[in-house]
Amino acid sequence: MPTGMWWFIGAACGQLLLAAVLLRTRSRESGGPRPDGVPPPQALALLRGGRRAAVTVALVALHQRGAVAAGRKHTIRANGGPGRTEDPVQLGVHRALDRAFALRDLALRPEARRAVDALGRELRGAGLLRAPWRLWAARTLLGCVPLTVAVGAYATGASGAGLAAALAVGAVPTLGAAGLSRQPQATGAARRLLAATRERYPLPADRREVTDGGLVQLYVALYGDPALALFLPRFSRDGGLLDRPGEVDGNRPPRAGGAGAGDGAR
């Protein structure tokens, strides 16, 4: 391997190390846990599925109070005031509904965006989300790692056995970059929190086992479509909340009686 190639290998390793530093976060105590130690449902949803998931949980809470309803063509519309809530995400989502919106469009409305972004800042402060600029910068550096190795091989004129050796050595930082590039915005601490909360609150087999509307929000935050299909099939289907509409078994309306009758526990 040409001697000059080591400079490029060193540069690639430096890029990998700097990216790892940017992706590193320190977990601190969350600023807004519930009395039972579980973060609010919108926070868990944001960690699990991003902005859309957080807005979905806010809509579930608003729907439980009769503040929103399914509109035409898989949209959501306001159905009165937001009810008795001080939750910023729920209030922001409700203010955004000056007319009916599809979920994707609603999540991008300024009122909803500001509320979710404020929640995201709290979670970043708690070490549960990576800052977007850190994630962008780290991914840019990681994308430069294989490029640096390839440029080095070309610039040093490596060929034959020397080229094979250069690529073999360069494969080490390249593989490391490929692994780190898959890091999501949620940190390891966030993933552990989600896993521990799912273990504590497994999704029930029958919605009649749940009589607390707050738990319905928590299940939707943790499990997404399966929980929506279990607890709020009609609202989820008609309002276009499902990522995979087939999750609703036969699109049947909810059975009367038990928890969540009338599309969700109140």
C-alpha positions as CSV (number, residue, x, y, z in Angstrom):
1,M,0.0,0.0,0.0
2,P,1.4,3.4,-0.9
3,T,2.8,5.3,2.1
4,G,0.7,8.4,1.3
5,M,-2.5,6.3,1.6
6,W,-2.1,6.3,5.4
7,W,-2.8,10.0,5.4
8,F,-6.1,9.4,3.8
9,I,-6.9,6.5,6.1
10,G,-6.1,8.7,9.0
11,A,-8.4,11.4,7.7
12,A,-11.2,8.9,7.2
13,C,-10.7,7.7,10.8
14,G,-10.7,11.3,12.0
15,Q,-14.0,11.9,10.2
16,L,-15.5,8.8,11.8
17,L,-14.3,9.8,15.3
18,L,-15.7,13.4,14.9
19,A,-19.0,12.0,13.7
20,A,-19.2,9.7,16.7
21,V,-18.6,12.6,19.0
22,L,-21.4,14.6,17.4
23,L,-23.8,11.6,17.8
24,R,-22.8,11.2,21.4
25,T,-25.4,12.6,23.9
26,R,-25.7,12.6,27.7
27,S,-29.0,11.5,29.1
28,R,-30.5,13.6,31.9
29,E,-33.7,13.4,33.8
30,S,-36.7,14.3,31.6
31,G,-38.3,17.6,32.4
32,G,-41.9,16.4,32.2
33,P,-42.6,12.9,33.5
34,R,-46.0,11.9,34.7
35,P,-46.5,11.1,38.4
36,D,-45.9,7.4,37.7
37,G,-42.5,8.2,36.1
38,V,-43.7,7.7,32.5
39,P,-43.1,10.7,30.2
40,P,-46.2,12.2,28.6
41,P,-47.7,10.2,25.7
42,Q,-46.8,12.9,23.1
43,A,-43.2,12.8,24.2
44,L,-43.0,9.0,23.9
45,A,-44.7,9.2,20.5
46,L,-42.2,11.8,19.3
47,L,-39.4,9.5,20.4
48,R,-40.9,6.5,18.6
49,G,-42.2,7.9,15.4
50,G,-41.4,11.6,15.1
51,R,-43.6,14.6,14.4
52,R,-46.5,12.6,12.8
53,A,-46.7,10.2,15.8
54,A,-46.8,13.1,18.3
55,V,-49.6,14.9,16.4
56,T,-51.5,11.6,16.2
57,V,-51.5,11.1,19.9
58,A,-52.6,14.7,20.4
59,L,-55.5,14.1,18.0
60,V,-56.4,10.9,20.0
61,A,-56.6,13.0,23.2
62,L,-58.6,15.7,21.5
63,H,-61.0,13.1,20.0
64,Q,-61.6,11.6,23.5
65,R,-62.9,15.0,24.6
66,G,-65.0,15.4,21.5
67,A,-62.8,18.3,20.3
68,V,-61.9,16.8,16.9
69,A,-63.6,14.4,14.5
70,A,-62.9,12.7,11.2
71,G,-63.7,14.9,8.2
72,R,-64.3,14.1,4.6
73,K,-61.7,12.1,2.5
74,H,-59.6,11.0,5.4
75,T,-59.1,14.4,7.1
76,I,-59.4,15.7,10.6
77,R,-61.6,18.7,11.5
78,A,-62.2,20.6,14.7
79,N,-65.4,19.8,16.5
80,G,-65.6,22.5,19.2
81,G,-63.1,23.8,21.7
82,P,-60.1,21.9,22.9
83,G,-61.6,21.1,26.2
84,R,-59.9,21.2,29.6
85,T,-56.3,20.8,28.7
86,E,-53.0,22.7,29.2
87,D,-51.0,20.4,27.0
88,P,-49.1,22.6,24.5
89,V,-49.1,20.0,21.7
90,Q,-52.8,19.3,22.0
91,L,-53.5,23.1,22.0
92,G,-51.2,23.7,19.1
93,V,-52.8,20.9,17.0
94,H,-56.3,22.2,17.8
95,R,-55.4,25.8,16.9
96,A,-54.0,24.5,13.5
97,L,-57.4,23.1,12.6
98,D,-59.0,26.2,11.2
99,R,-60.3,23.8,8.5
100,A,-60.1,20.1,7.8
101,F,-56.6,18.8,7.1
102,A,-55.1,15.4,6.3
103,L,-52.7,14.2,9.0
104,R,-49.6,14.8,7.0
105,D,-50.6,18.4,6.2
106,L,-51.7,19.0,9.8
107,A,-48.4,18.0,11.2
108,L,-46.7,20.7,9.1
109,R,-49.0,23.5,10.1
110,P,-47.1,26.3,11.9
111,E,-49.1,26.0,15.1
112,A,-48.6,22.3,15.3
113,R,-44.9,22.5,14.3
114,R,-44.1,25.1,16.9
115,A,-45.7,23.0,19.7
116,V,-44.0,19.8,18.6
117,D,-40.6,21.6,18.1
118,A,-40.9,22.9,21.7
119,L,-41.4,19.4,23.0
120,G,-38.5,18.2,20.9
121,R,-36.3,20.8,22.5
122,E,-37.3,19.5,25.9
123,L,-36.4,16.0,24.9
124,R,-33.0,17.1,23.4
125,G,-32.3,18.8,26.7
126,A,-33.0,15.5,28.5
127,G,-30.6,13.7,26.1
128,L,-33.4,11.7,24.5
129,L,-33.2,13.3,21.0
130,R,-30.2,14.4,19.0
131,A,-30.1,17.9,17.7
132,P,-30.9,18.0,14.0
133,W,-27.8,19.9,13.2
134,R,-25.7,17.3,15.0
135,L,-27.4,14.5,13.1
136,W,-26.9,16.3,9.7
137,A,-23.2,17.1,10.4
138,A,-22.5,13.6,11.6
139,R,-24.1,12.0,8.5
140,T,-22.2,14.4,6.2
141,L,-18.9,13.4,7.8
142,L,-19.9,9.7,7.6
143,G,-20.7,10.1,3.9
144,C,-17.2,11.5,3.4
145,V,-15.4,8.5,4.9
146,P,-15.7,6.1,1.9
147,L,-15.1,9.0,-0.4
148,T,-11.9,9.9,1.4
149,V,-10.7,6.3,1.1
150,A,-11.5,6.2,-2.6
151,V,-9.9,9.6,-3.3
152,G,-6.8,8.4,-1.5
153,A,-6.5,5.2,-3.5
154,Y,-6.8,7.3,-6.7
155,A,-4.5,10.1,-5.6
156,T,-1.7,7.8,-4.5
157,G,-1.9,5.7,-7.7
158,A,-2.4,2.5,-5.8
159,S,-2.8,-0.6,-8.0
160,G,-2.6,-4.3,-7.8
161,A,-1.7,-5.6,-4.3
162,G,-1.2,-2.1,-3.1
163,L,-4.8,-1.2,-4.1
164,A,-6.2,-4.3,-2.5
165,A,-4.3,-3.5,0.8
166,A,-5.5,0.1,0.7
167,L,-9.1,-0.9,0.2
168,A,-8.9,-3.6,2.9
169,V,-7.6,-1.1,5.5
170,G,-10.0,1.6,4.3
171,A,-12.9,-0.9,4.8
172,V,-12.5,-0.6,8.6
173,P,-13.6,3.1,8.9
174,T,-16.0,2.6,5.9
175,L,-17.9,-0.1,7.7
176,G,-17.8,1.9,10.9
177,A,-19.3,4.8,9.1
178,A,-22.0,2.6,7.6
179,G,-23.0,1.4,11.1
180,L,-23.1,4.9,12.6
181,S,-25.1,6.4,9.7
182,R,-28.1,4.3,10.7
183,Q,-28.3,6.1,14.0
184,P,-31.8,7.7,14.4
185,Q,-32.6,11.0,15.9
186,A,-33.7,9.2,19.1
187,T,-30.8,8.4,21.3
188,G,-29.9,5.1,22.9
189,A,-31.4,6.4,26.2
190,A,-34.7,7.1,24.3
191,R,-34.8,3.6,22.9
192,R,-34.1,2.1,26.3
193,L,-36.9,4.2,27.7
194,L,-39.3,3.1,25.0
195,A,-38.4,-0.6,25.5
196,A,-38.8,-0.4,29.3
197,T,-42.2,1.4,29.0
198,R,-43.4,-1.2,26.4
199,E,-42.4,-3.9,28.8
200,R,-44.3,-2.2,31.6
201,Y,-47.3,-1.6,29.4
202,P,-47.7,-4.4,26.9
203,L,-50.5,-3.9,24.3
204,P,-53.6,-5.7,25.6
205,A,-55.3,-8.3,23.5
206,D,-58.8,-6.8,24.0
207,R,-59.5,-3.1,24.4
208,R,-62.2,-3.8,27.0
209,E,-59.3,-4.4,29.4
210,V,-58.6,-0.7,29.3
211,T,-60.9,1.8,30.9
212,D,-58.6,4.8,31.2
213,G,-58.4,7.2,28.3
214,G,-54.9,8.3,29.3
215,L,-53.7,4.7,28.9
216,V,-55.2,4.6,25.4
217,Q,-53.0,7.6,24.5
218,L,-50.0,5.9,26.1
219,Y,-50.6,2.7,24.0
220,V,-51.0,4.7,20.8
221,A,-47.8,6.5,21.6
222,L,-45.9,3.3,22.2
223,Y,-47.4,1.1,19.5
224,G,-48.8,3.3,16.8
225,D,-51.1,1.6,14.2
226,P,-51.8,-1.6,16.2
227,A,-53.1,0.5,19.1
228,L,-55.1,2.8,16.9
229,A,-56.7,-0.2,15.2
230,L,-57.5,-1.7,18.6
231,F,-58.9,1.3,20.4
232,L,-60.1,3.7,17.8
233,P,-60.7,1.8,14.5
234,R,-63.4,4.1,13.1
235,F,-61.7,7.4,13.9
236,S,-58.4,6.1,12.7
237,R,-59.8,4.8,9.5
238,D,-62.0,7.7,8.6
239,G,-59.5,10.3,9.8
240,G,-56.6,8.8,7.9
241,L,-54.4,8.3,11.0
242,L,-53.1,4.9,10.1
243,D,-49.7,4.5,8.4
244,R,-51.0,1.2,7.1
245,P,-54.8,1.3,6.7
246,G,-55.0,-2.5,6.6
247,E,-54.3,-2.5,10.3
248,V,-58.0,-2.1,10.9
249,D,-59.5,-5.6,10.8
250,G,-62.2,-5.4,8.2
251,N,-62.8,-1.7,9.0
252,R,-65.4,-2.7,11.5
253,P,-66.9,-0.2,13.9
254,P,-66.1,-0.8,17.6
255,R,-68.2,-3.1,19.7
256,A,-70.4,-1.5,22.3
257,G,-69.5,-2.0,25.9
258,G,-66.2,-2.2,27.7
259,A,-63.3,0.2,27.5
260,G,-63.2,2.5,24.5
261,A,-66.8,2.0,23.4
262,G,-67.7,4.6,20.8
263,D,-64.1,4.7,19.5
264,G,-61.9,5.1,22.5
265,A,-62.0,5.4,26.2
266,R,-62.7,8.8,27.5
